[in-house]
Amino acid sequence: MEKRIKITVKGFVQGVGFRYFAYKKANEYGLTGYVKNLINGDVEAEAQGNSGIVNDFLSDLKIGPSGSYVKSVITEDIPLQLNEAEFEIK
């Protein structure tokens, strides 16, 4: 079953390659969506794909790349985007 979630990652997650880490993992999993830095220092992502794979991606983001420190992760189920073709860094 397909699902899409919005993810907000809090902690030391900017300037450590977090967006590239998320981009690489999403492409390995075949997910669509995006990842971007927020002005408050958080990282926001949306990920869409098979429910189990989205959960695996979320588990990876809770760990993050080396050099990052993930304090908390907030998720929200959101509507599917039907015409999305890739995962991108914004």
Protein Blocks (a to p, Z undefined) as FASTA:
>chain_A
ZZddddddedjfehnlmmmmmmmmmmmnopacdddddfkopacddddddfklmmmmmmmm
mnopghiacfbdcdddddddfkbcbdcdZZ
